[in-house]
Amino acid sequence: MSTYIVFLGSSLSTVAGPTLSSPKDKGIAYYDARNDIVTASYNLGSGFNGKILMQGSLVEEPLDSDWSDVVESVYDCRLIPSVGENKLLNFKGNFVWMRAIVTEYTTGSIQRVSISY
């Protein structure tokens, strides 16, 4: 089984403020209890400057305090403002739920933040 989830999609041309949280979506442990590799894909627009966090929860009905940072990535694409960047990150986890958080945003856009497993 292969699953592809888009947390922040192409309709998001500009982040509306310094912090943005995507809705939660089902992680690998929602379907299967295996601890497997998850790939996060960041498609950043030109001039993006900010921090992207992938967060996971082991709880079936997570509260705000039930989320943990899985991958933290800081990007500054202002040095090459006419071109965006695509980044792939792999991590292992047995998370029931996952979400993306954008913080410390100052400029630029995000085309897509997604995971696959």
KAURSUL-V21659 format. One record per run of one state. SS is the DSSP state (h for helix, s for strand, l for the rest). FROM is the first residue (numbers start at 0). TO is the last residue. If there is no record, write none. Layout:
ss = (SS;SS)
from = (FROM;FROM)
to = (TO;TO)
This chain:
ss = (l;s;l;s;l;s;l;h;l;s;l;s;l;h;l;s;l;h;l;s;l;s;l;s;l)
from = (0;3;8;19;21;24;26;27;31;35;44;48;57;63;66;67;76;77;80;84;93;96;107;109;116)
to = (2;7;18;20;23;25;26;30;34;43;47;56;62;65;66;75;76;79;83;92;95;106;108;115;116)
